[in-house]
Amino acid sequence: MAPEPPPPASPPRTIVVSACLLGVRCRHDGRDRLDPTLAARAGGAVLVPVCPEELGGLGTPRPAAGLEGGDGRAVLENRARVVDVNGRDVTRAFVDGAERALAVARAVGAREAWLTERSPSCGTCGTHVDGRLVPGSGVASATLARAGLRVVGIGDPTRRSAGGGAPASASSPPPS
């Protein structure tokens, strides 16, 4: 009698990650925020890059944008909006991009997201509202959290890092 085959391996943990943190030059200024420690910190999880702003149809580079009237949760409740530095309302692009990022997360079975702090899309604990860095979430972060994903901010939500490359300080996502 042949031995029974081992049970099938469970699929690897999958995490959606702000694409800029993985070295994709998709920030508004055409740069990245590469954090070379993420792959090691993921402990074998599959990291899937997403850029909600590009998914929403905004090109790279693009004018910087900020939230007006509230954070990402307020945008989703139609109490705030996203406006670029030229005064153009880009709320629809941000909401569309957040919804597409959620669709990617669902398609790959991700139950968590590691997102760039201080971004009007991806900020989890700090974002720009009315020209100031304040506690709050970005549009994509709020969308993913509302859908039940565990959202982890990467970077210091209270300080701007020197442009490009890794954030000045990166929070350590808990081990899996």
Buried (B, 14 or more C-beta within 10 A) or exposed (E): EEEEEEEEEEEEBBBBBBBBBBBBBBBBEEBBBBBEEBEEBBEEBBBBBBBBBBBBEBEBEBBEBBBBEBBBBBBBEEEBBBBBEEEEEBBEBBBBBBBBBBEBBEEBEBEBBBBBBBBBBBBBBBBBBEEEBBEBBBBBBBBBBBBEBBBBBBBBBEEEBEEBBBBEEBBEBEEE
